[in-house]
Amino acid sequence: MPLISGALRAAYFSMEIALQSDIPTYAGGLGILAGDTLRSAADAGLPTAGVTLLHRCGYFEQHLDERGNQSESPWPWKPETVLESLDARASIVIEGRQVALRAWQYSIRGLGGYTVPVYLLDTKLPENSPFDQTLTDELYGGDDHYRLCQEAVLGIGGMGILNALGSEHVPTFHLNEGHASLLILALLEKHLAGRSSEPTVADIDFLRRKCVFTTHTPVPAGQDQFSRDLAQRVLGPDRVTLLEALGGFVENTLNMTFLGLRASHYINGVAMQHAEVSRTMFPNYPIHAITNGVHATTWTSPPFQQLYDRHIPEWRHDNLYLRYAIGISLSEIRDAHERARRRLFDEVSRATGIRFDENALTLGFARRAATYKRADFLFADLDRLKWIAQHVGPLQVIYAGKAHPRDEAGKILIRRVHERIAALKGALRIVYLQNYDMRWAQLITSGVDLWLNTPQRPYEASGTSGMKAALNGVPSLSVPDGWWREGHVEGATGWDIGADEIPDTPGREIASLYFKLEKVILPMFYGQKNSYAEVMRLSIALNGSFFNTQRMLAQYVTNAYVSETSKNVGR
């Protein structure tokens, strides 16, 4: 579904953007989505710019001991070796003082040679105080004060940098989550041009015509919120007054999600179910659904890229052509997957010293170590799991994922997985890889045989790792949450865990998980090779062809960036 290059221009603001594996400016799915979106914009020739922070110290480098205890250290990198230094300068007022900022540029080159710039904001300048120089150091670091200062740099400072670069008349500003919502304040201040009166209905409508807001969280706790006192301290009383007029305060709390909702003409969740959940959370707003996707050429492994290039050469420019994977022979599908699997196993062996069995069914589970994702769900009944592996067919599992440094529950979850790994030693071969990043994601999603996903419903807003797996012919075994409610066709693209209702009981989900492994998946994998390869092929044709950012971006352009009918929002 290629887009036609035209006069559109959009600025895409996101606290994290995954540009490449060794630039640690991303923590998880939000950043991966942002990077994939901009890669598809470059492919489409869509005049777009990304805006984010430099994050000089990265997210963090993860260290795991033999018991799964996580410790962290900074992940410094050298922007000057991979980015272009720009002359543009801007400044913002934080706590009454001027904070200077500069920008670096990363250029994303699309399939046809079109380039989309990403501007990474940097406050490490000698004229700034030592504290202000750290504001673009850590992704999701520090306390509420640090975070609000960072969000001011992203939203207000980002607008200042765009002005300094001459991009003063951007038709559309796309806010990827509430972290960027102070951009709305900067837009309003520029529109008011020093006018001190309270913004009128016409002023608010001006903002709405320019802003698009994507929400990613299905729980209130995921919204960025700051006390009035902190907002007054960081932003100043005049800006707090404007934020109140915009409806950004809920009682005495500045709520960045509500600010984004109230100032945007188009609001969307990131999957069909997530939009439904969001409408119950925010009943006064028309929340649409644009299901996430992944950038197909980034996440398709070299063996499958070569396979598609031979049979469906149009697939890179039009991902919908992956539908025609249905015509590729099962033997070629198996051969490409075996080569991808060998690449993964070679890298696992180099990293851990553990050699995986190339004939055993390999499960993959790699994502943020958040408790709702339930990384230990597979281990609910160790005796049953051992019995299945011994009597039905061998199993092996590859785990990976970081817990946020302040997420003690997530760190406990990693330790619990390591305890289960130790308890299953000799029965199942299992590894937990540290420092999960884009490189490992590319290897794991393409090299395992089955993608496991066990979130607690309905907390998975979308999820994209299973989409990456599908591009590589890897089916999913997943709880029906997030994107999988749309991508699941039982026995064709993978298998469901539990019943299609919210909430399901953990007992029924566990029973379903073990039943599918014992009675359906393992017998098919070991005894009906062609049937399993058919599921692999259908995963590509049905899910790979649809759950990509090329389709997703086309929906944003049609429905959010240029649609006049979408501008009527609830007040």
C-alpha positions in Angstrom: 0.0 0.0 0.0 2.6 2.6 -1.1 1.9 6.3 -0.4 2.2 9.0 -3.0 4.7 11.7 -2.2 3.0 15.1 -2.0 3.0 18.4 -0.2 2.2 17.0 3.2 4.6 17.6 6.1 4.3 16.1 9.5 6.5 16.4 12.6 6.5 13.2 14.7 7.4 13.8 18.4 8.4 10.8 20.5 10.4 10.5 23.8 12.2 7.5 22.2 13.0 6.6 18.6 14.8 3.4 17.7 17.2 4.3 14.9 19.7 1.5 14.9 20.8 -1.2 17.4 23.9 0.6 18.6 22.3 4.0 19.1 20.6 3.3 22.5 17.8 5.9 22.2 15.0 3.4 22.8 13.7 1.3 25.7 11.0 -0.9 24.0 8.0 -1.0 21.8 7.2 2.7 21.8 10.6 3.5 20.4 10.6 0.6 17.9 7.2 1.8 16.6 8.5 5.3 16.2 11.6 4.2 14.3 9.6 1.9 12.1 7.0 4.6 11.4 9.7 7.1 10.2 11.4 4.3 8.1 8.1 3.8 6.3 7.7 7.5 5.9 11.1 7.6 4.2 10.1 4.7 1.9 6.9 6.5 1.0 8.6 9.8 0.3 6.4 11.4 2.9 7.8 14.8 4.0 8.2 14.1 7.7 10.6 14.9 10.5 11.1 13.0 13.8 11.9 14.8 17.0 13.3 13.2 20.1 16.0 13.6 22.8 19.6 12.6 22.4 19.9 10.3 25.5 23.7 10.5 25.7 23.8 7.8 28.4 21.3 5.6 26.5 18.6 3.6 28.3 20.9 1.4 30.3 23.2 -1.6 30.0 21.8 -4.6 31.7 23.9 -7.0 33.8 22.5 -10.3 35.0 24.2 -12.7 37.4 23.6 -16.4 37.4 20.6 -16.0 39.7 19.0 -13.4 37.5 19.8 -10.3 39.6 19.7 -7.3 37.4 22.1 -4.4 37.8 22.5 -1.4 35.5 25.2 0.9 34.2 25.0 3.8 31.7 25.3 3.0 28.0 27.2 6.0 26.7 27.7 6.4 23.0 29.3 9.0 20.7 26.8 11.0 18.8 29.5 12.7 16.7 30.4 9.3 15.1 27.0 8.6 13.7 25.0 11.9 13.7 25.3 15.2 11.8 25.9 18.2 14.1 23.4 21.0 13.2 24.0 24.7 13.7 20.4 25.3 14.8 20.0 26.6 18.4 17.0 27.2 20.6 16.3 27.9 24.2 13.5 27.3 26.7 12.7 28.6 30.1 12.8 26.0 32.9 12.4 27.1 36.5 12.8 30.7 35.4 16.2 30.2 33.7 17.2 29.9 30.1 18.3 26.5 29.0 20.0 26.3 25.6 19.7 23.4 23.3 21.1 22.2 20.0 20.2 19.4 17.7 21.8 16.5 15.9 20.5 14.9 12.8 20.1 11.2 11.9 19.0 10.7 8.3 16.7 7.7 7.5 17.1 6.8 3.8 14.1 5.2 2.2 13.9 2.5 -0.5 13.7 5.2 -3.2 16.4 7.4 -1.8 14.1 9.9 0.0 15.5 11.0 3.3 13.6 11.7 6.5 15.5 13.6 9.2 15.3 12.8 12.9 16.3 15.7 15.2 17.8 14.6 18.5 17.8 17.4 21.1 20.9 18.0 23.3 21.3 20.3 26.3 25.0 19.5 27.0 26.2 23.0 26.2 28.7 24.9 28.3 26.3 27.8 28.9 23.9 25.5 30.7 24.2 24.6 34.4 25.5 21.1 35.3 22.0 19.9 36.0 20.5 21.3 32.8 23.3 19.6 30.8 22.0 16.2 32.0 18.4 16.7 30.8 19.1 14.9 27.6 21.2 12.1 29.2 18.9 9.4 30.5 15.8 7.8 28.8 13.1 7.5 31.5 15.6 8.3 34.2 15.4 10.5 37.3 12.4 11.6 39.4 9.2 13.5 38.4 11.1 16.8 38.4 13.7 15.4 35.9 11.0 13.9 33.8 8.9 17.1 33.6 12.0 19.1 32.6 12.8 16.5 29.9 9.2 16.7 28.6 9.6 20.5 28.4 12.8 20.0 26.4 11.0 17.6 24.0 7.8 19.5 23.5 8.7 23.1 23.9 12.4 22.8 22.9 11.5 20.6 20.0 9.2 23.2 18.6 12.0 25.8 19.0 14.4 23.7 17.1 12.0 23.2 14.2 11.5 27.0 14.1 15.2 27.5 14.1 15.5 25.0 11.2 12.9 27.0 9.2 10.1 24.5 9.6 7.7 27.0 10.9 4.5 26.0 9.1 4.1 22.3 9.7 0.5 21.2 9.0 0.5 18.2 11.3 2.1 17.4 14.6 1.9 13.8 15.7 2.3 13.2 19.4 3.4 9.6 20.1 2.1 9.3 23.7 1.8 12.0 26.3 5.5 12.6 26.8 5.4 15.1 24.0 2.2 16.9 25.0 4.0 20.2 26.0 4.4 20.7 22.3 0.8 21.8 22.4 1.7 24.5 24.9 4.5 25.7 22.5 2.1 25.8 19.6 -0.4 27.8 21.5 2.1 30.3 22.7 3.4 30.8 19.2 -0.2 31.2 17.9 -1.1 33.7 20.6 2.1 35.7 19.7 2.3 37.4 23.1 -1.4 37.9 23.6 -2.1 37.7 27.3 -5.8 37.0 27.1 -7.2 33.5 27.8 -7.3 31.4 24.6 -10.6 31.5 22.7 -12.5 28.6 21.2 -11.0 29.6 17.9 -7.5 29.3 19.4 -8.2 25.8 20.7 -9.7 24.8 17.3 -6.5 26.0 15.7 -4.5 23.6 17.9 -6.9 20.7 17.1 -6.5 21.2 13.4 -2.7 20.7 13.8 -2.4 17.9 16.4 -2.8 14.1 16.2 -2.4 12.1 19.4 -1.7 8.4 19.7 -2.2 6.8 23.2 -0.4 3.5 24.0 -1.5 2.8 27.5 -4.6 0.9 28.6 -4.2 1.7 32.3 -4.4 5.1 34.2 -1.1 4.4 35.9 0.6 4.6 32.5 -0.2 8.3 32.1 2.4 10.9 32.8 1.1 13.1 35.7 2.7 15.9 37.6 1.6 17.9 40.7 0.5 21.5 40.2 3.3 22.7 42.5 5.9 20.9 40.4 4.3 22.3 37.2 4.4 25.8 38.6 8.0 25.4 39.6 9.2 24.0 36.3 7.0 25.8 33.8 6.0 29.0 35.6 2.6 30.3 36.6 1.7 31.8 33.2 2.2 28.5 31.4 0.2 26.7 34.1 -2.6 29.1 33.5 -2.5 28.3 29.8 -2.5 24.6 30.5 -5.5 25.0 32.7 -7.3 26.7 29.9 -6.4 23.8 27.6 -7.9 21.3 30.1 -4.6 19.7 31.0 -5.3 19.7 34.7 -7.4 17.1 36.4 -8.0 18.6 39.9 -4.5 19.6 40.9 -2.6 17.3 38.6 -1.2 18.0 35.2 -2.2 15.0 33.1 -0.2 14.8 29.8 -2.7 12.3 28.3 -5.6 14.6 28.9 -3.7 17.5 27.4 -3.0 15.4 24.3 -6.7 14.3 24.1 -8.1 17.8 24.5 -5.9 19.5 21.9 -6.0 17.0 19.1 -8.4 16.6 16.2 -7.6 12.9 15.8 -7.0 10.4 18.6 -6.2 6.8 18.2 -5.4 3.6 20.1 -2.9 1.2 18.7 -5.2 -1.9 18.2 -8.9 -2.5 17.8 -9.2 -3.8 21.4 -7.0 -1.0 22.7 -9.3 1.6 21.2 -12.3 -0.1 22.8 -10.6 0.0 26.2 -9.5 3.6 25.7 -13.0 4.7 24.9 -14.1 3.4 28.3 -11.3 5.2 30.0 -11.9 8.5 28.1 -15.6 8.4 27.2 -15.8 12.1 26.1 -13.4 11.6 23.2 -13.8 9.8 19.8 -10.9 7.4 19.9 -10.2 5.6 16.7 -8.2 2.4 16.1 -5.0 2.3 13.9 -3.3 -1.0 14.7 0.4 -0.9 15.0 2.8 -2.5 12.5 6.5 -3.1 11.9 8.8 -2.0 9.2 8.9 -5.1 6.9 12.4 -4.8 5.5 14.0 -4.0 8.8 12.5 -7.1 10.6 12.6 -9.6 7.8 15.7 -11.8 8.2 18.2 -12.1 5.3 17.2 -15.6 4.4 13.5 -14.6 4.0 14.4 -11.3 2.3 16.2 -13.4 -0.3 13.3 -15.8 -0.6 10.8 -12.9 -1.1 13.1 -11.1 -3.6 13.1 -14.3 -5.8 9.3 -14.9 -5.7 7.6 -11.6 -5.0 10.1 -8.8 -5.8 7.4 -6.1 -5.3 7.2 -6.9 -1.5 9.6 -4.2 -0.4 7.7 -1.3 -2.1 4.3 -2.8 -1.4 4.1 -5.0 1.6 0.7 -6.2 0.6 2.4 -8.4 -2.0 3.5 -10.6 0.9 0.0 -12.1 0.5 1.5 -14.0 -2.4 3.8 -15.9 -0.1 1.0 -18.4 -0.3 2.5 -19.5 -3.6 6.0 -20.2 -2.2 6.7 -23.9 -1.7 6.8 -25.3 1.8 10.3 -26.6 1.3 11.6 -23.2 0.6 9.8 -21.7 3.6 11.4 -24.4 5.8 14.8 -23.9 4.2 14.8 -20.1 4.8 13.7 -20.6 8.4 16.4 -23.2 9.1 19.0 -20.7 7.9 17.6 -18.0 10.2 17.5 -20.4 13.1 21.2 -21.3 12.6 22.1 -17.6 12.7 20.3 -17.3 16.0 21.8 -20.4 17.5 25.3 -19.4 16.5 24.8 -16.0 18.2 23.3 -17.6 21.3 26.3 -20.0 21.5 28.7 -17.1 21.2 27.0 -15.1 23.9 26.3 -17.9 26.4 28.3 -20.9 25.5 25.1 -22.9 25.2 24.4 -24.7 22.0 20.8 -25.3 21.1 19.4 -28.4 19.4 18.6 -27.5 15.8 15.9 -30.2 15.7 14.0 -29.2 18.9 11.0 -26.9 19.0 12.3 -23.5 20.1 10.0 -21.0 21.8 10.9 -17.3 21.9 9.8 -14.8 24.6 11.6 -11.4 24.4 10.1 -8.1 25.6 10.2 -5.7 28.5 10.2 -7.4 31.9 6.9 -5.8 33.0 4.8 -7.9 35.4 1.7 -7.8 33.2 3.6 -9.5 30.4 4.0 -12.6 32.7 7.3 -13.9 31.6 7.1 -16.8 34.0 3.6 -18.0 32.8 5.1 -20.9 30.9 6.4 -22.3 34.2 3.1 -22.5 36.1 3.4 -26.3 36.3 7.0 -27.5 36.1 6.1 -31.2 36.3 3.6 -30.9 33.5 6.1 -29.0 31.4 8.8 -31.7 32.0 6.4 -34.5 31.1 5.4 -32.8 27.8 9.1 -32.3 26.9 10.0 -35.9 27.8 6.9 -37.7 26.3 5.7 -35.6 23.4 8.8 -33.8 22.1 11.8 -31.8 23.3 11.3 -28.1 24.1 13.8 -25.3 24.4 13.2 -21.6 25.1 15.0 -18.3 24.5 14.2 -15.4 26.9 15.3 -11.8 26.9 14.2 -8.5 28.3 15.1 -5.6 30.6 13.3 -4.4 33.7 13.3 -0.7 34.3 15.9 0.2 36.9 13.1 1.3 39.4 10.8 -1.5 38.6 11.5 -3.9 41.5 8.5 -6.1 40.5 10.0 -6.5 37.1 13.4 -7.4 38.5 11.8 -10.0 40.8 10.1 -11.5 37.7 13.5 -11.9 36.0 14.8 -13.7 39.1 11.8 -16.0 39.1 12.4 -16.9 35.5 16.0 -17.8 36.4 14.8 -19.9 39.3 12.6 -21.9 36.9 15.4 -22.3 34.4 17.5 -23.8 37.2 14.7 -26.1 38.3 14.2 -27.4 34.7 17.9 -28.0 34.0 18.3 -31.3 32.3 14.7 -31.4 31.1 14.5 -28.2 29.0 17.3 -26.1 27.5 16.6 -22.5 28.4 18.6 -19.3 28.2 17.9 -15.7 29.3 19.9 -13.3 27.2 21.0 -10.0 28.6 20.8 -6.6 26.9 17.9 -7.2 24.7 18.1 -4.7 21.8 17.2 -4.4 18.1 19.9 -6.8 17.0 18.7 -9.6 19.3 15.1 -8.8 18.4 15.9 -9.3 14.7 17.7 -12.6 15.5 15.1 -14.1 18.0 11.9 -13.2 16.2 13.2 -14.8 13.0 15.1 -17.8 14.4 12.7 -19.4 16.9 9.9 -21.8 15.8 7.1 -20.4 17.9 6.5 -17.0 19.4 5.1 -17.0 23.0 3.0 -14.1 24.3 1.2 -14.3 27.7 0.1 -10.8 28.8 -2.6 -10.3 31.4 -5.6 -9.0 29.6 -6.4 -6.3 28.6 -3.0 -4.6 29.4 -1.3 -5.4 26.1 -2.2 -2.2 24.1 -0.8 -3.7 20.9 2.5 -5.5 21.0 4.6 -5.8 17.8 7.1 -8.6 18.5 4.7 -11.3 17.1 4.3 -9.2 14.0 8.1 -9.3 13.4 7.9 -13.1 13.9 5.1 -13.4 11.4 7.2 -11.7 8.7 9.7 -14.6 9.2 7.2 -17.4 9.1 7.1 -17.8 12.9 3.5 -18.4 14.2 2.4 -17.2 17.6 1.0 -18.9 20.7 -0.6 -16.0 22.4 -3.2 -14.8 24.9 -5.9 -13.0 22.7 -4.8 -9.5 23.6 -3.5 -6.5 21.7 -2.9 -7.0 18.0 -3.3 -10.8 18.3 -7.1 -10.5 18.6 -7.0 -9.3 15.0 -4.1 -11.5 13.7 -5.2 -14.8 15.2 -6.7 -17.4 13.0 -6.6 -20.7 15.0 -4.4 -23.3 13.4 -3.6 -20.9 10.5 -1.5 -18.0 11.9 -0.9 -19.7 15.3 -2.9 -20.6 18.4 -4.8 -18.9 21.1 -4.2 -19.3 24.9 -7.4 -19.3 26.9 -10.9 -18.0 26.1 -11.8 -14.9 24.1 -13.2 -13.0 27.1 -11.9 -10.4 29.5 -10.8 -11.3 32.1 -10.1 -15.0 31.6 -9.0 -17.0 34.7 -5.3 -17.8 35.0 -6.2 -21.5 35.6 -8.0 -21.8 32.3 -5.2 -20.0 30.5 -2.6 -22.3 31.9 -4.6 -25.4 31.0 -5.1 -24.0 27.5 -1.3 -23.3 27.1 -0.3 -26.8 28.1 -3.1 -28.4 26.1 -2.1 -26.5 22.9 1.6 -27.5 23.4 0.9 -31.2 24.2 -2.0 -32.0 21.9 -1.7 -29.7 19.0 1.6 -27.8 18.4 4.3 -30.4 19.4 2.6 -33.3 17.6 2.3 -31.1 14.5 5.9 -29.9 14.7 7.4 -33.3 15.1 4.9 -35.5 13.2 3.4 -33.3 10.5 6.2 -31.1 9.1 4.2 -29.9 6.1 1.2 -28.9 8.3 3.5 -26.8 10.5 5.2 -25.3 7.5 1.7 -24.4 6.1 1.0 -22.4 9.3 4.4 -20.7 8.9 3.4 -19.8 5.3 0.0 -18.5 6.3 1.6 -16.4 9.0 3.5 -14.5 6.3 0.6 -14.3 3.9 -2.1 -13.2 6.4 -0.2 -11.3 9.1 3.0 -10.2 7.4 1.1 -8.6 4.6 -1.1 -6.5 6.9 0.7 -5.8 10.3 3.3 -3.5 8.9 4.0 0.2 9.2 3.5 0.8 5.5 -0.2 0.0 6.0 -0.3 1.8 9.3 1.2 5.0 8.0 -1.2 5.0 5.0 -4.0 4.9 7.6 -2.6 7.8 9.5 -2.2 9.9 6.3 -5.7 9.1 5.1 -7.6 9.4 8.4 -5.5 11.6 10.6 -3.2 13.8 8.6 -5.5 15.0 5.8 -9.0 14.0 6.9 -11.4 17.0 7.4 -14.1 14.8 8.9 -11.9 13.8 11.7 -11.6 17.3 13.1 -14.9 17.2 15.1 -14.0 16.1 18.5 -15.8 16.0 21.8 -15.3 18.9 24.2 
